[in-house]
Amino acid sequence: MSEVFEEIAASLDTGKPLVVATVASSRGSTPRKPGAKMAIRPDGSFCGTIGGGCGEAEVWQAAMDTMRDGQPRLVTVDLTEDVEGDDKICGGIMDVFVERFSPGS
């Protein structure tokens, strides 16, 4: 997780915006637990993880929306649904808080 904090520090130093997604709560079996973080840069690249797979992709999309409009979001990632493939096999639910850091604004 230190790489996420390093990314936040770099954002503060350079003045470039950054979105941070943090697992706020989890119920059942989830790939990551509360406190896990992922930092998303304006170009869509990221560091850290909140679990991978389609749940992380869902949070990444919300992060890009937050990067654009600055509005924080709470994303509920439901890993209990039956879907084709094995992307949601954990069986739990995570709430992920997504917020933008905009240094200098």
N, C-alpha and C positions, 0 to 999 in steps of 0.2 A: 504494500500500500504506500510505501514511501515514495514511489515514483509518482503517484497522484499528488502528494503534497509538494514534491519538487516541481510538478507541472503548475500547480497553483502559485508557487513562489515565482516561477518564470513568468506567468501571466501578470502578476503584480509588478514585476521588474520591467517588462516590455510594454505593458499597457494593452496587450491583446486580450480580447474577451475569451472566456473559457466557461464551459458548462460542466458542472459536477453532478453526477448521479450517485445517490447514497441509499443503500438499502435501509429503510426506516423501520420496517417490521417484517417478520416472516412467520408463517404458520405452516405446520407440517414439514415435509421433507423438501428443502430448497437447496440449490447449489451453493449459495452464499448466505451468510447470516447478517443481522443488522450491523451497520457500520462499514460494510464492504463498499468500496467506492470505485468509480470510473470517471475519468476526465475526458471530455470531448472537445477537440479543437475546432476552430471555425471551418477548416477544410474537411471535417468529418472524421479525421483520424483520431485515435484515442489511445489511452493507456489505462491500465487497471482493468478490472472486470467485476461485473455483478452477477456473473454466472454463465455467460455464453449462450449459444443457440438462439432460438427465435424470441425468447424472453429478453435477451440482451438487445436483439435487433429492434424490438418494440420500444425499449427504453432509449436506444440510439435515435430512433425517429422522433420521439418526444423531445430529446435533447436538441436535435436540429431545429425543431419548432421553437423551443425556448431560446436557442441562439438567435433566431430570427426576430422574435417578438419580445424577448426579455421576461416573459411571464413564467413564474415557477409553476411546476406541475407535480402532482402526485400520481404516479402510474401504478396501477395494480396489475401485476404479472401473475396470471393464473396458470399454473403448471399442472393442473388437474384434468384439463380437458383432453378428450381423446382426439388425436389428430393423426393424419397419415405420417408415417415416419416415426423417429424416436426422439424428436426434439423436446417434447414435454413429458418426459418420463419420471420426473422427480416426484410429482404428486402434491406439491405444496403451493402456497400463495405468498408473494412478496409485494410489499408496498415500497416503491422507490421514489424518493424525493429528488426532483430535478431542478437545479437553479443555476442562473448565469452569474458569473463574476465579470464585472465590467470595470476594470481599474480605470481611475481617472474620470469617471462619469458620475 
